[in-house]
Amino acid sequence: EVQLVESGGGLVQPGGSLRLSCSASGFTFSSFAMHWVRQAPGKGLEYVSAITSNGVSTYYADSVKGRFTISRDNSKNTLYLQMSSLRAEDTAVYYCVKDRKSTLARPGFDFWGQGTLVTVSS
Amino acid sequence: QAVVTQEPSLTVSPGGTVTLTCGSSTGAVTSGHYPYWFQQKPGQAPRTLIYDTSNKHSWTPARFSGSLLGGKAALTLSGAQPEDEADYYCLLSSSGDRVFGGGTKLTVL
């Protein structure tokens, strides 16, 4: 059974940093690209970032480019999102999503984690 | 970056049929946009229903189907059940960007 468990969310002040983790199990983590998608309270979904199975290629939405860094440790079956220079508008539930493929040439979402809440506030 | 549009809300009667649509500000939606559809129930994470226009995952109920209709991506629900009441989001890909629609709140009443 595929499981994606996000952690690392919490309350952080504007301008601060936070690192989210997504622990994966039930599949060969190193074979699949992974994604982060967020959802602000009461709002819709926003695509944030993605990484290929080997970690070589990444993608960032314009709203987070230069502030967020996606990475993965295939030996630990874990996906990360390092967030810095956080703003109030980054407040959201952050979901980890598995891809059906190893590359990012085409979207390939299948399984979603349950999400972790990040609140940026003073 | 394209703006992806969906109906804000729709209502369907139990057992009825409803079609949700997903349009792009840049023009007609094609299979090259690899349309996706996601379902999100209150308090839950989204789940993927349809990928690449019309393909279903193993967990997608047979009453859901995806297509292209009138220049838009479409999600049709045939034989609505009370448990289908949820928010539905589409996603389109273009020039490497992935953009979600604003979502459709579907009420089964």
Interface residues (C-beta under 8 A of the other chain):
Chain A: V37 G44 L45 E46 Y47 A50 Y59 D62 Y95 R100 L104 R106 P107 G108 F109 D110 F111 W112 G113 Q114 G115
Chain B: Q1 Y34 Y36 F38 Q40 A45 P46 R47 T48 Y51 D52 H57 Y89 L91 S93 G96 R98 V99 F100 G101 G102 G103
